[in-house]
Amino acid sequence: MTQAHDHRARTAETLAVIRRMEAALGAGANDMAQHFHEDFVWRGNAGCGVKQGLEAFRRNWQLPLRAAFTDRVYKTEKFLADGDWASCFGHIEATHSGRFMGIAPTGRRVTIPYMDFWRVEDGRIADNPVFVDFAAVLAQLGRDVFSGEGWETFDRGERIPPAPPPGPSEG
């Protein structure tokens, strides 16, 4: 077997592991142990935390997310895979039905953008860096975490970007 063929086979298996896990997650499965390595680490961006192990992931991410947002529909836009790593980006469409970041349930339908990266080891997910755009979710619920100072104001021409500081030879 050539090295390229072995890499393609690993890539295909990695993607299959991820698709099985995502299907189980989307179906609301409660027992996800078959999809995750015993040393699994879930690493989220600010506001999401780091979960050491599947039980911590379930207790400190999956269950709070399910409590805050019901009627979830997962919409993955694209999967990418390379060897032992896979990733995707997409969003969850959900109803804000429970307390989230101090905000009482609004009943609003929200979009929760995400990017997921997974490293597969021994046929199960061992590492999972995740980026969930909670700032976008909070904005949909009426809270601007940037207090009007988000850089979108530059895009809309509402603010002029500051001039860069002079370089070593300029100043």
LUMNU-904193 format. One record per atom (N, C-alpha, C, O): residue in three letters; x, y, z; atom name; residue number from 1. Coordinates in pm, whole numbers, plus 50000, padded with zeros to 5 digits. Example, Ala and Ser with C-alpha at 12.3 -4.5 7.8 and 13.67 -1.06 7.14 Angstrom:
# LUMNU-904193
PT res  east north    up atom   n
PT Ala 51319 49431 50780    N   1
PT Ala 51230 49550 50780   CA   1
PT Ala 51320 49670 50780    C   1
PT Ala 51424 49668 50846    O   1
PT Ser 51285 49775 50708    N   2
PT Ser 51367 49894 50714   CA   2
PT Ser 51290 50003 50787    C   2
PT Ser 51341 50114 50804    O   2
//
This chain:
# LUMNU-904193
PT res  east north    up atom   n
PT Met 50084 49884 50000    N   1
PT Met 50000 50000 50000   CA   1
PT Met 50090 50124 50000    C   1
PT Met 50185 50132 50077    O   1
PT Thr 50060 50219 49915    N   2
PT Thr 50142 50339 49909   CA   2
PT Thr 50107 50434 50022    C   2
PT Thr 50001 50424 50083    O   2
PT Gln 50199 50525 50049    N   3
PT Gln 50176 50624 50154   CA   3
PT Gln 50054 50711 50120    C   3
PT Gln 49975 50743 50208    O   3
PT Ala 50040 50749 49994    N   4
PT Ala 49925 50831 49952   CA   4
PT Ala 49795 50755 49971    C   4
PT Ala 49696 50812 50017    O   4
PT His 49794 50627 49938    N   5
PT His 49673 50547 49954   CA   5
PT His 49638 50534 50102    C   5
PT His 49521 50543 50139    O   5
PT Asp 49739 50512 50187    N   6
PT Asp 49718 50502 50331   CA   6
PT Asp 49661 50632 50387    C   6
PT Asp 49570 50631 50471    O   6
PT His 49714 50745 50340    N   7
PT His 49664 50876 50385   CA   7
PT His 49518 50896 50344    C   7
PT His 49437 50943 50423    O   7
PT Arg 49485 50860 50220    N   8
PT Arg 49346 50873 50173   CA   8
PT Arg 49253 50783 50255    C   8
PT Arg 49141 50823 50287    O   8
PT Ala 49299 50663 50288    N   9
PT Ala 49216 50570 50367   CA   9
PT Ala 49195 50625 50508    C   9
PT Ala 49083 50619 50560    O   9
PT Arg 49301 50679 50571    N  10
PT Arg 49287 50740 50704   CA  10
PT Arg 49192 50859 50699    C  10
PT Arg 49109 50877 50788    O  10
PT Thr 49205 50940 50595    N  11
PT Thr 49118 51056 50579   CA  11
PT Thr 48973 51013 50568    C  11
PT Thr 48885 51071 50632    O  11
PT Ala 48947 50912 50487    N  12
PT Ala 48809 50863 50469   CA  12
PT Ala 48754 50807 50600    C  12
PT Ala 48638 50832 50633    O  12
PT Glu 48834 50733 50674    N  13
PT Glu 48788 50677 50802   CA  13
PT Glu 48764 50788 50904    C  13
PT Glu 48666 50783 50978    O  13
PT Thr 48852 50886 50908    N  14
PT Thr 48833 51000 50999   CA  14
PT Thr 48700 51068 50971    C  14
PT Thr 48623 51096 51063    O  14
PT Leu 48672 51094 50845    N  15
PT Leu 48547 51161 50808   CA  15
PT Leu 48427 51074 50843    C  15
PT Leu 48323 51125 50886    O  15
PT Ala 48439 50943 50826    N  16
PT Ala 48328 50853 50861   CA  16
PT Ala 48301 50856 51011    C  16
PT Ala 48185 50856 51052    O  16
PT Val 48405 50859 51093    N  17
PT Val 48389 50869 51239   CA  17
PT Val 48313 50996 51275    C  17
PT Val 48221 50993 51356    O  17
PT Ile 48351 51107 51214    N  18
PT Ile 48289 51236 51243   CA  18
PT Ile 48143 51238 51197    C  18
PT Ile 48057 51287 51270    O  18
PT Arg 48115 51187 51082    N  19
PT Arg 47977 51186 51032   CA  19
PT Arg 47886 51099 51119    C  19
PT Arg 47771 51135 51143    O  19
PT Arg 47938 50986 51168    N  20
PT Arg 47858 50902 51259   CA  20
PT Arg 47829 50976 51389    C  20
PT Arg 47718 50971 51441    O  20
PT Met 47931 51045 51442    N  21
PT Met 47912 51121 51565   CA  21
PT Met 47811 51233 51544    C  21
PT Met 47722 51253 51627    O  21
PT Glu 47824 51306 51435    N  22
PT Glu 47733 51418 51410   CA  22
PT Glu 47589 51368 51393    C  22
PT Glu 47496 51432 51440    O  22
PT Ala 47572 51255 51326    N  23
PT Ala 47437 51199 51309   CA  23
PT Ala 47377 51164 51446    C  23
PT Ala 47260 51189 51471    O  23
PT Ala 47458 51105 51533    N  24
PT Ala 47410 51069 51668   CA  24
PT Ala 47377 51194 51748    C  24
PT Ala 47276 51199 51818    O  24
PT Leu 47462 51296 51739    N  25
PT Leu 47439 51422 51810   CA  25
PT Leu 47310 51488 51760    C  25
PT Leu 47228 51533 51840    O  25
PT Gly 47294 51494 51629    N  26
PT Gly 47175 51553 51570   CA  26
PT Gly 47047 51479 51606    C  26
PT Gly 46940 51540 51614    O  26
PT Ala 47058 51348 51629    N  27
PT Ala 46943 51267 51667   CA  27
PT Ala 46913 51277 51816    C  27
PT Ala 46817 51216 51865    O  27
PT Gly 46995 51353 51890    N  28
PT Gly 46973 51371 52033   CA  28
PT Gly 47022 51257 52118    C  28
PT Gly 46976 51239 52231    O  28
PT Ala 47117 51178 52066    N  29
PT Ala 47170 51065 52142   CA  29
PT Ala 47229 51112 52275    C  29
PT Ala 47292 51218 52282    O  29
PT Asn 47208 51034 52378    N  30
PT Asn 47261 51065 52509   CA  30
PT Asn 47390 50990 52539    C  30
PT Asn 47473 51040 52615    O  30
PT Asp 47409 50872 52482    N  31
PT Asp 47530 50794 52505   CA  31
PT Asp 47621 50810 52384    C  31
PT Asp 47599 50748 52280    O  31
PT Met 47723 50893 52398    N  32
PT Met 47813 50923 52288   CA  32
PT Met 47949 50855 52305    C  32
PT Met 48041 50884 52229    O  32
PT Ala 47962 50764 52402    N  33
PT Ala 48092 50703 52434   CA  33
PT Ala 48155 50633 52315    C  33
PT Ala 48278 50633 52302    O  33
PT Gln 48076 50573 52229    N  34
PT Gln 48134 50501 52115   CA  34
PT Gln 48205 50594 52017    C  34
PT Gln 48285 50548 51935    O  34
PT His 48178 50724 52025    N  35
PT His 48235 50819 51932   CA  35
PT His 48358 50892 51987    C  35
PT His 48433 50954 51911    O  35
PT Phe 48380 50884 52119    N  36
PT Phe 48485 50964 52181   CA  36
PT Phe 48586 50879 52256    C  36
PT Phe 48550 50785 52327    O  36
PT His 48711 50912 52238    N  37
PT His 48823 50846 52303   CA  37
PT His 48814 50869 52454    C  37
PT His 48759 50971 52498    O  37
PT Glu 48867 50777 52533    N  38
PT Glu 48861 50792 52680   CA  38
PT Glu 48939 50914 52729    C  38
PT Glu 48911 50965 52838    O  38
PT Asp 49036 50963 52652    N  39
PT Asp 49114 51081 52688   CA  39
PT Asp 49066 51207 52616    C  39
PT Asp 49140 51305 52604    O  39
PT Phe 48945 51205 52569    N  40
PT Phe 48885 51314 52491   CA  40
PT Phe 48896 51450 52560    C  40
PT Phe 48872 51462 52680    O  40
PT Val 48933 51553 52482    N  41
PT Val 48937 51691 52530   CA  41
PT Val 48860 51777 52431    C  41
PT Val 48885 51774 52310    O  41
PT Trp 48765 51853 52483    N  42
PT Trp 48687 51950 52405   CA  42
PT Trp 48736 52088 52444    C  42
PT Trp 48728 52127 52560    O  42
PT Arg 48787 52165 52345    N  43
PT Arg 48847 52295 52373   CA  43
PT Arg 48771 52404 52301    C  43
PT Arg 48782 52418 52180    O  43
PT Gly 48692 52481 52376    N  44
PT Gly 48614 52588 52317   CA  44
PT Gly 48681 52723 52329    C  44
PT Gly 48776 52741 52405    O  44
PT Asn 48630 52817 52253    N  45
PT Asn 48678 52955 52260   CA  45
PT Asn 48625 53022 52386    C  45
PT Asn 48551 52960 52463    O  45
PT Ala 48663 53149 52408    N  46
PT Ala 48619 53222 52527   CA  46
PT Ala 48467 53216 52539    C  46
PT Ala 48394 53234 52442    O  46
PT Gly 48422 53191 52660    N  47
PT Gly 48279 53178 52685   CA  47
PT Gly 48229 53035 52679    C  47
PT Gly 48118 53006 52723    O  47
PT Cys 48311 52946 52623    N  48
PT Cys 48269 52807 52608   CA  48
PT Cys 48342 52712 52703    C  48
PT Cys 48284 52613 52749    O  48
PT Gly 48467 52741 52733    N  49
PT Gly 48542 52659 52827   CA  49
PT Gly 48615 52543 52764    C  49
PT Gly 48615 52526 52643    O  49
PT Val 48678 52462 52850    N  50
PT Val 48750 52341 52812   CA  50
PT Val 48691 52226 52891    C  50
PT Val 48674 52237 53013    O  50
PT Lys 48659 52117 52826    N  51
PT Lys 48598 52000 52889   CA  51
PT Lys 48694 51882 52879    C  51
PT Lys 48730 51839 52770    O  51
PT Gln 48736 51830 52994    N  52
PT Gln 48827 51716 53000   CA  52
PT Gln 48744 51589 53014    C  52
PT Gln 48694 51560 53123    O  52
PT Gly 48728 51515 52906    N  53
PT Gly 48653 51391 52910   CA  53
PT Gly 48509 51407 52865    C  53
PT Gly 48452 51516 52865    O  53
PT Leu 48452 51294 52827    N  54
PT Leu 48317 51292 52774   CA  54
PT Leu 48212 51334 52877    C  54
PT Leu 48117 51404 52843    O  54
PT Glu 48228 51292 53002    N  55
PT Glu 48131 51328 53105   CA  55
PT Glu 48130 51479 53127    C  55
PT Glu 48023 51538 53141    O  55
PT Ala 48246 51542 53131    N  56
PT Ala 48253 51688 53146   CA  56
PT Ala 48193 51757 53024    C  56
PT Ala 48125 51858 53037    O  56
PT Phe 48218 51703 52906    N  57
PT Phe 48158 51758 52784   CA  57
PT Phe 48006 51752 52792    C  57
PT Phe 47937 51849 52762    O  57
PT Arg 47956 51638 52833    N  58
PT Arg 47810 51622 52842   CA  58
PT Arg 47752 51714 52949    C  58
PT Arg 47656 51787 52923    O  58
PT Arg 47809 51713 53069    N  59
PT Arg 47757 51790 53181   CA  59
PT Arg 47773 51941 53162    C  59
PT Arg 47684 52018 53198    O  59
PT Asn 47887 51983 53105    N  60
PT Asn 47921 52125 53102   CA  60
PT Asn 47909 52190 52964    C  60
PT Asn 47939 52309 52949    O  60
PT Trp 47865 52112 52864    N  61
PT Trp 47841 52170 52732   CA  61
PT Trp 47709 52119 52674    C  61
PT Trp 47617 52197 52650    O  61
PT Gln 47701 51990 52650    N  62
PT Gln 47587 51933 52579   CA  62
PT Gln 47455 51958 52653    C  62
PT Gln 47359 52006 52592    O  62
PT Leu 47449 51927 52781    N  63
PT Leu 47323 51945 52854   CA  63
PT Leu 47286 52093 52872    C  63
PT Leu 47169 52127 52854    O  63
PT Pro 47380 52183 52906    N  64
PT Pro 47343 52324 52912   CA  64
PT Pro 47298 52380 52777    C  64
PT Pro 47205 52461 52771    O  64
PT Leu 47363 52338 52669    N  65
PT Leu 47321 52383 52536   CA  65
PT Leu 47180 52336 52505    C  65
PT Leu 47097 52412 52455    O  65
PT Arg 47153 52210 52535    N  66
PT Arg 47019 52155 52510   CA  66
PT Arg 46913 52223 52597    C  66
PT Arg 46799 52239 52554    O  66
PT Ala 46950 52262 52720    N  67
PT Ala 46855 52330 52809   CA  67
PT Ala 46826 52472 52761    C  67
PT Ala 46712 52519 52771    O  67
PT Ala 46927 52540 52709    N  68
PT Ala 46910 52679 52664   CA  68
PT Ala 46845 52688 52527    C  68
PT Ala 46771 52782 52498    O  68
PT Phe 46872 52589 52442    N  69
PT Phe 46825 52595 52303   CA  69
PT Phe 46760 52463 52264    C  69
PT Phe 46826 52359 52257    O  69
PT Thr 46631 52467 52240    N  70
PT Thr 46556 52348 52202   CA  70
PT Thr 46522 52354 52053    C  70
PT Thr 46553 52451 51984    O  70
PT Asp 46460 52249 52006    N  71
PT Asp 46420 52239 51864   CA  71
PT Asp 46539 52269 51774    C  71
PT Asp 46530 52346 51679    O  71
PT Arg 46652 52205 51806    N  72
PT Arg 46777 52230 51734   CA  72
PT Arg 46780 52157 51601    C  72
PT Arg 46741 52041 51591    O  72
PT Val 46828 52228 51501    N  73
PT Val 46854 52168 51370   CA  73
PT Val 46999 52202 51336    C  73
PT Val 47035 52319 51326    O  73
PT Tyr 47081 52099 51317    N  74
PT Tyr 47223 52118 51285   CA  74
PT Tyr 47238 52127 51133    C  74
PT Tyr 47191 52040 51060    O  74
PT Lys 47303 52233 51088    N  75
PT Lys 47320 52254 50944   CA  75
PT Lys 47469 52272 50914    C  75
PT Lys 47521 52384 50913    O  75
PT Thr 47535 52161 50890    N  76
PT Thr 47677 52166 50854   CA  76
PT Thr 47687 52204 50707    C  76
PT Thr 47625 52141 50621    O  76
PT Glu 47766 52306 50680    N  77
PT Glu 47779 52355 50543   CA  77
PT Glu 47887 52281 50467    C  77
PT Glu 47872 52254 50348    O  77
PT Lys 47997 52249 50534    N  78
PT Lys 48107 52183 50464   CA  78
PT Lys 48194 52107 50561    C  78
PT Lys 48226 52156 50670    O  78
PT Phe 48231 51985 50522    N  79
PT Phe 48329 51905 50594   CA  79
PT Phe 48460 51907 50517    C  79
PT Phe 48461 51909 50394    O  79
PT Leu 48570 51907 50591    N  80
PT Leu 48703 51895 50533   CA  80
PT Leu 48777 51790 50615    C  80
PT Leu 48759 51784 50737    O  80
PT Ala 48859 51708 50551    N  81
PT Ala 48933 51606 50625   CA  81
PT Ala 49071 51589 50564    C  81
PT Ala 49090 51601 50443    O  81
PT Asp 49168 51559 50650    N  82
PT Asp 49305 51534 50608   CA  82
PT Asp 49371 51444 50711    C  82
PT Asp 49404 51488 50821    O  82
PT Gly 49390 51318 50677    N  83
PT Gly 49453 51223 50768   CA  83
PT Gly 49369 51202 50892    C  83
PT Gly 49252 51164 50883    O  83
PT Asp 49428 51226 51009    N  84
PT Asp 49359 51205 51136   CA  84
PT Asp 49273 51323 51177    C  84
PT Asp 49206 51317 51280    O  84
PT Trp 49274 51431 51099    N  85
PT Trp 49199 51551 51134   CA  85
PT Trp 49083 51572 51038    C  85
PT Trp 49092 51543 50919    O  85
PT Ala 48974 51623 51094    N  86
PT Ala 48859 51665 51013   CA  86
PT Ala 48807 51795 51073    C  86
PT Ala 48833 51827 51189    O  86
PT Ser 48733 51869 50993    N  87
PT Ser 48673 51992 51042   CA  87
PT Ser 48544 52018 50966    C  87
PT Ser 48517 51957 50862    O  87
PT Cys 48466 52108 51021    N  88
PT Cys 48346 52152 50950   CA  88
PT Cys 48311 52291 50998    C  88
PT Cys 48361 52338 51100    O  88
PT Phe 48224 52356 50922    N  89
PT Phe 48164 52479 50968   CA  89
PT Phe 48017 52474 50933    C  89
PT Phe 47976 52409 50837    O  89
PT Gly 47939 52543 51011    N  90
PT Gly 47795 52545 50989   CA  90
PT Gly 47729 52622 51100    C  90
PT Gly 47788 52712 51160    O  90
PT His 47605 52587 51126    N  91
PT His 47532 52655 51232   CA  91
PT His 47421 52564 51284    C  91
PT His 47381 52467 51220    O  91
PT Ile 47373 52599 51401    N  92
PT Ile 47257 52533 51460   CA  92
PT Ile 47144 52634 51457    C  92
PT Ile 47163 52750 51495    O  92
PT Glu 47028 52593 51412    N  93
PT Glu 46909 52676 51424   CA  93
PT Glu 46833 52620 51544    C  93
PT Glu 46808 52500 51551    O  93
PT Ala 46795 52707 51638    N  94
PT Ala 46735 52659 51762   CA  94
PT Ala 46645 52767 51822    C  94
PT Ala 46651 52884 51785    O  94
PT Thr 46563 52723 51916    N  95
PT Thr 46475 52814 51989   CA  95
PT Thr 46536 52841 52126    C  95
PT Thr 46574 52748 52197    O  95
PT His 46545 52968 52163    N  96
PT His 46599 53007 52294   CA  96
PT His 46491 52979 52399    C  96
PT His 46401 53061 52421    O  96
PT Ser 46501 52862 52462    N  97
PT Ser 46398 52814 52554   CA  97
PT Ser 46441 52812 52700    C  97
PT Ser 46358 52791 52788    O  97
PT Gly 46568 52832 52725    N  98
PT Gly 46620 52828 52863   CA  98
PT Gly 46719 52941 52883    C  98
PT Gly 46760 53009 52789    O  98
PT Arg 46758 52960 53006    N  99
PT Arg 46852 53067 53041   CA  99
PT Arg 46984 53049 52966    C  99
PT Arg 47038 52939 52960    O  99
PT Phe 47035 53159 52909    N 100
PT Phe 47160 53157 52834   CA 100
PT Phe 47238 53284 52864    C 100
PT Phe 47191 53394 52836    O 100
PT Met 47358 53269 52921    N 101
PT Met 47444 53382 52953   CA 101
PT Met 47368 53491 53029    C 101
PT Met 47385 53610 53004    O 101
PT Gly 47284 53447 53121    N 102
PT Gly 47209 53542 53204   CA 102
PT Gly 47081 53595 53141    C 102
PT Gly 47011 53674 53203    O 102
PT Ile 47050 53553 53020    N 103
PT Ile 46930 53601 52951   CA 103
PT Ile 46819 53497 52967    C 103
PT Ile 46835 53381 52931    O 103
PT Ala 46708 53542 53021    N 104
PT Ala 46592 53455 53038   CA 104
PT Ala 46541 53411 52901    C 104
PT Ala 46564 53480 52802    O 104
PT Pro 46472 53297 52894    N 105
PT Pro 46421 53248 52766   CA 105
PT Pro 46337 53353 52693    C 105
PT Pro 46250 53417 52753    O 105
PT Thr 46363 53370 52564    N 106
PT Thr 46289 53467 52483   CA 106
PT Thr 46193 53400 52386    C 106
PT Thr 46101 53465 52335    O 106
PT Gly 46214 53272 52360    N 107
PT Gly 46134 53203 52259   CA 107
PT Gly 46178 53235 52117    C 107
PT Gly 46118 53186 52022    O 107
PT Arg 46282 53317 52101    N 108
PT Arg 46331 53354 51968   CA 108
PT Arg 46404 53237 51902    C 108
PT Arg 46469 53156 51968    O 108
PT Arg 46390 53232 51773    N 109
PT Arg 46466 53138 51692   CA 109
PT Arg 46600 53204 51663    C 109
PT Arg 46604 53317 51614    O 109
PT Val 46710 53135 51691    N 110
PT Val 46844 53191 51671   CA 110
PT Val 46928 53099 51584    C 110
PT Val 46897 52981 51565    O 110
PT Thr 47034 53156 51531    N 111
PT Thr 47134 53082 51455   CA 111
PT Thr 47263 53085 51537    C 111
PT Thr 47308 53192 51578    O 111
PT Ile 47321 52967 51560    N 112
PT Ile 47443 52954 51640   CA 112
PT Ile 47555 52908 51546    C 112
PT Ile 47566 52789 51519    O 112
PT Pro 47638 53002 51497    N 113
PT Pro 47747 52964 51406   CA 113
PT Pro 47858 52888 51481    C 113
PT Pro 47887 52918 51597    O 113
PT Tyr 47918 52791 51413    N 114
PT Tyr 48027 52715 51475   CA 114
PT Tyr 48127 52667 51370    C 114
PT Tyr 48097 52657 51252    O 114
PT Met 48249 52639 51419    N 115
PT Met 48351 52567 51345   CA 115
PT Met 48404 52460 51440    C 115
PT Met 48436 52489 51555    O 115
PT Asp 48413 52340 51391    N 116
PT Asp 48460 52227 51470   CA 116
PT Asp 48583 52167 51403    C 116
PT Asp 48591 52160 51281    O 116
PT Phe 48679 52125 51484    N 117
PT Phe 48796 52052 51438   CA 117
PT Phe 48808 51928 51526    C 117
PT Phe 48787 51936 51647    O 117
PT Trp 48839 51815 51466    N 118
PT Trp 48850 51690 51542   CA 118
PT Trp 48975 51615 51501    C 118
PT Trp 49011 51610 51383    O 118
PT Arg 49042 51557 51601    N 119
PT Arg 49151 51463 51574   CA 119
PT Arg 49103 51326 51618    C 119
PT Arg 49062 51308 51733    O 119
PT Val 49109 51231 51528    N 120
PT Val 49062 51096 51555   CA 120
PT Val 49182 51007 51587    C 120
PT Val 49284 51009 51518    O 120
PT Glu 49167 50929 51694    N 121
PT Glu 49269 50835 51738   CA 121
PT Glu 49200 50703 51771    C 121
PT Glu 49102 50701 51845    O 121
PT Asp 49250 50596 51717    N 122
PT Asp 49191 50463 51742   CA 122
PT Asp 49042 50458 51708    C 122
PT Asp 48964 50392 51776    O 122
PT Gly 49003 50529 51603    N 123
PT Gly 48864 50524 51557   CA 123
PT Gly 48766 50608 51637    C 123
PT Gly 48645 50600 51614    O 123
PT Arg 48817 50690 51731    N 124
PT Arg 48728 50776 51811   CA 124
PT Arg 48790 50915 51823    C 124
PT Arg 48910 50932 51805    O 124
PT Ile 48707 51012 51854    N 125
PT Ile 48752 51151 51864   CA 125
PT Ile 48830 51170 51993    C 125
PT Ile 48781 51140 52102    O 125
PT Ala 48954 51221 51979    N 126
PT Ala 49040 51242 52095   CA 126
PT Ala 49055 51390 52129    C 126
PT Ala 49069 51426 52247    O 126
PT Asp 49052 51476 52030    N 127
PT Asp 49073 51619 52051   CA 127
PT Asp 48971 51694 51967    C 127
PT Asp 48945 51657 51853    O 127
PT Asn 48913 51800 52024    N 128
PT Asn 48806 51872 51956   CA 128
PT Asn 48811 52022 51984    C 128
PT Asn 48736 52071 52068    O 128
PT Pro 48901 52096 51914    N 129
PT Pro 48895 52242 51924   CA 129
PT Pro 48768 52292 51854    C 129
PT Pro 48736 52250 51743    O 129
PT Val 48697 52381 51921    N 130
PT Val 48567 52429 51872   CA 130
PT Val 48560 52580 51885    C 130
PT Val 48612 52638 51980    O 130
PT Phe 48496 52643 51789    N 131
PT Phe 48473 52787 51792   CA 131
PT Phe 48324 52810 51771    C 131
PT Phe 48272 52787 51662    O 131
PT Val 48257 52857 51876    N 132
PT Val 48114 52885 51871   CA 132
PT Val 48096 53036 51885    C 132
PT Val 48150 53095 51979    O 132
PT Asp 48024 53097 51795    N 133
PT Asp 48011 53242 51793   CA 133
PT Asp 47900 53288 51888    C 133
PT Asp 47790 53324 51846    O 133
PT Phe 47933 53285 52019    N 134
PT Phe 47835 53328 52119   CA 134
PT Phe 47805 53477 52108    C 134
PT Phe 47694 53519 52142    O 134
PT Ala 47900 53558 52060    N 135
PT Ala 47873 53701 52042   CA 135
PT Ala 47758 53720 51943    C 135
PT Ala 47673 53807 51962    O 135
PT Ala 47756 53640 51836    N 136
PT Ala 47648 53649 51737   CA 136
PT Ala 47515 53605 51798    C 136
PT Ala 47411 53665 51770    O 136
PT Val 47518 53501 51879    N 137
PT Val 47396 53454 51944   CA 137
PT Val 47342 53560 52040    C 137
PT Val 47223 53590 52041    O 137
PT Leu 47431 53615 52121    N 138
PT Leu 47390 53719 52215   CA 138
PT Leu 47331 53840 52141    C 138
PT Leu 47233 53898 52187    O 138
PT Ala 47390 53878 52028    N 139
PT Ala 47336 53990 51950   CA 139
PT Ala 47194 53960 51904    C 139
PT Ala 47110 54049 51903    O 139
PT Gln 47167 53835 51866    N 140
PT Gln 47031 53797 51824   CA 140
PT Gln 46933 53806 51940    C 140
PT Gln 46812 53821 51920    O 140
PT Leu 46986 53796 52062    N 141
PT Leu 46901 53804 52181   CA 141
PT Leu 46900 53945 52241    C 141
PT Leu 46847 53966 52350    O 141
PT Gly 46960 54041 52169    N 142
PT Gly 46953 54181 52211   CA 142
PT Gly 47068 54231 52295    C 142
PT Gly 47060 54342 52348    O 142
PT Arg 47174 54153 52309    N 143
PT Arg 47289 54197 52389   CA 143
PT Arg 47411 54212 52299    C 143
PT Arg 47456 54116 52238    O 143
PT Asp 47463 54334 52291    N 144
PT Asp 47583 54362 52212   CA 144
PT Asp 47703 54355 52305    C 144
PT Asp 47728 54447 52383    O 144
PT Val 47777 54247 52297    N 145
PT Val 47892 54229 52386   CA 145
PT Val 48006 54324 52353    C 145
PT Val 48102 54337 52430    O 145
PT Phe 47997 54392 52239    N 146
PT Phe 48099 54487 52199   CA 146
PT Phe 48058 54631 52227    C 146
PT Phe 48132 54724 52196    O 146
PT Ser 47941 54650 52285    N 147
PT Ser 47891 54783 52323   CA 147
PT Ser 47902 54884 52209    C 147
PT Ser 47941 55000 52230    O 147
PT Gly 47869 54840 52088    N 148
PT Gly 47872 54930 51973   CA 148
PT Gly 48011 54955 51916    C 148
PT Gly 48026 55031 51821    O 148
PT Glu 48113 54890 51975    N 149
PT Glu 48252 54911 51932   CA 149
PT Glu 48305 54798 51844    C 149
PT Glu 48425 54793 51817    O 149
PT Gly 48217 54708 51799    N 150
PT Gly 48262 54600 51710   CA 150
PT Gly 48317 54657 51580    C 150
PT Gly 48276 54765 51536    O 150
PT Trp 48407 54587 51519    N 151
PT Trp 48474 54638 51400   CA 151
PT Trp 48385 54640 51277    C 151
PT Trp 48426 54688 51171    O 151
PT Glu 48262 54588 51289    N 152
PT Glu 48167 54602 51179   CA 152
PT Glu 48142 54750 51150    C 152
PT Glu 48107 54786 51037    O 152
PT Thr 48160 54836 51251    N 153
PT Thr 48139 54979 51230   CA 153
PT Thr 48238 55035 51128    C 153
PT Thr 48206 55131 51058    O 153
PT Phe 48358 54976 51118    N 154
PT Phe 48452 55018 51014   CA 154
PT Phe 48396 54980 50876    C 154
PT Phe 48405 55059 50782    O 154
PT Asp 48340 54860 50866    N 155
PT Asp 48286 54812 50739   CA 155
PT Asp 48173 54900 50688    C 155
PT Asp 48158 54922 50568    O 155
PT Arg 48093 54950 50781    N 156
PT Arg 47978 55033 50744   CA 156
PT Arg 48015 55180 50731    C 156
PT Arg 47929 55263 50701    O 156
PT Gly 48142 55215 50753    N 157
PT Gly 48186 55353 50742   CA 157
PT Gly 48145 55440 50859    C 157
PT Gly 48152 55563 50850    O 157
PT Glu 48101 55379 50969    N 158
PT Glu 48059 55456 51087   CA 158
PT Glu 48179 55503 51169    C 158
PT Glu 48168 55598 51246    O 158
PT Arg 48293 55436 51152    N 159
PT Arg 48415 55474 51222   CA 159
PT Arg 48530 55465 51124    C 159
PT Arg 48528 55385 51031    O 159
PT Ile 48628 55547 51145    N 160
PT Ile 48750 55543 51064   CA 160
PT Ile 48855 55467 51143    C 160
PT Ile 48883 55501 51258    O 160
PT Pro 48914 55364 51082    N 161
PT Pro 49019 55289 51154   CA 161
PT Pro 49133 55382 51194    C 161
PT Pro 49168 55473 51119    O 161
PT Pro 49190 55360 51312    N 162
PT Pro 49303 55443 51353   CA 162
PT Pro 49423 55418 51263    C 162
PT Pro 49440 55309 51208    O 162
PT Ala 49505 55520 51250    N 163
PT Ala 49629 55505 51174   CA 163
PT Ala 49723 55414 51250    C 163
PT Ala 49728 55418 51373    O 163
PT Pro 49798 55331 51177    N 164
PT Pro 49895 55245 51248   CA 164
PT Pro 50003 55330 51312    C 164
PT Pro 50034 55439 51263    O 164
PT Pro 50063 55281 51420    N 165
PT Pro 50174 55356 51483   CA 165
PT Pro 50291 55362 51386    C 165
PT Pro 50306 55275 51300    O 165
PT Pro 50372 55463 51398    N 166
PT Pro 50488 55472 51308   CA 166
PT Pro 50582 55354 51331    C 166
PT Pro 50603 55310 51444    O 166
PT Gly 50638 55306 51223    N 167
PT Gly 50736 55197 51231   CA 167
PT Gly 50868 55250 51282    C 167
PT Gly 50883 55371 51300    O 167
PT Pro 50964 55161 51306    N 168
PT Pro 51094 55202 51363   CA 168
PT Pro 51165 55307 51277    C 168
PT Pro 51232 55396 51331    O 168
PT Ser 51152 55297 51145    N 169
PT Ser 51223 55391 51059   CA 169
PT Ser 51142 55518 51035    C 169
PT Ser 51192 55615 50978    O 169
PT Glu 51015 55519 51079    N 170
PT Glu 50929 55634 51053   CA 170
PT Glu 50926 55732 51170    C 170
PT Glu 50880 55845 51154    O 170
PT Gly 50972 55693 51284    N 171
PT Gly 50943 55776 51394   CA 171
PT Gly 51043 55824 51483    C 171
PT Gly 51012 55896 51577    O 171
//
